[in-house]
Amino acid sequence: MPDLHQLLLFLAAGLVLNLTPDPDVMLIVANAVRAGARAGVAAALGISAGCLVHVAAAALGVSALLAASSTAFSVLKWLGALYLVWVGAQMLRSALMGHASRAVAVGAGAAGAGCGTGSELPLSAVFRSGFLTNVLNPKVALFFLAFVPQFIAPGTANAGWVFLALGLLFTAGSLVVCIGWALAASWAARRAGALQRVLRWLDGVAGGVFVAFGVRLAFTDSPAGR
């Protein structure tokens, strides 16, 4: 394991990265504002579960395969891009329809959100949305592959286990921050005077962000092709 100084540096860097708004944060905040803190926490748990998949894959060398194989990277890249665009389109559709009173968790499946039943989707659907948004993004895999090894000294014994431990530590810190985002967003939503306008605005902004990230991901070059 890294020494205390390196470990504290790793935790500080992870905290800064996790506090930075990104598509994961947008998904958590949108769900928390629309359907309450439990929905935001469910999205955070799903995202963290996706991170665990990437950590395990990186520790086993699968992420190195993604970095080296243009085909493997492209397949996952397009799956992730299509899913992000689809999630963004659902958010934009909700904002344009203006039915902010419908408690439909953002980013859930078409079988629920597309039906417009007006009932809350189960937390399992929100969890699944967060999981898929994260696990289908190859840039997350490459992030772990690029970030974590910087804190592992060359020649470290059992480097794979050290990588796994640091990845788990990063994910745990990420989960705490993400739950904080969910609670803060839910608290703010309960005190917003013009909640319907806030919901429509958030859906529109978050939808545009997800579509933009999906398009950006689609045009991301494979590391192996550079």
Secondary structure by P-SEA (a helix, b strand, c coil): cccaaaaaaaaaaaaaaaacccaaaaaaaaaaaaccaaaaaaaaaaaaaaaaaaaaaaaaaaaaaaaacaaaaaaaaaaaaaaaaaaaaaaaaaaaacccccccccccccccccccccccccaaaaaaaaaaaccccaaaaaaaaccccccccccccaaaaaaaaaaaaaaaaaaaaaaaaaaaaaaaaaaccaaaaaaaaaaaaaaaaaaaaaaaaaaccccccc
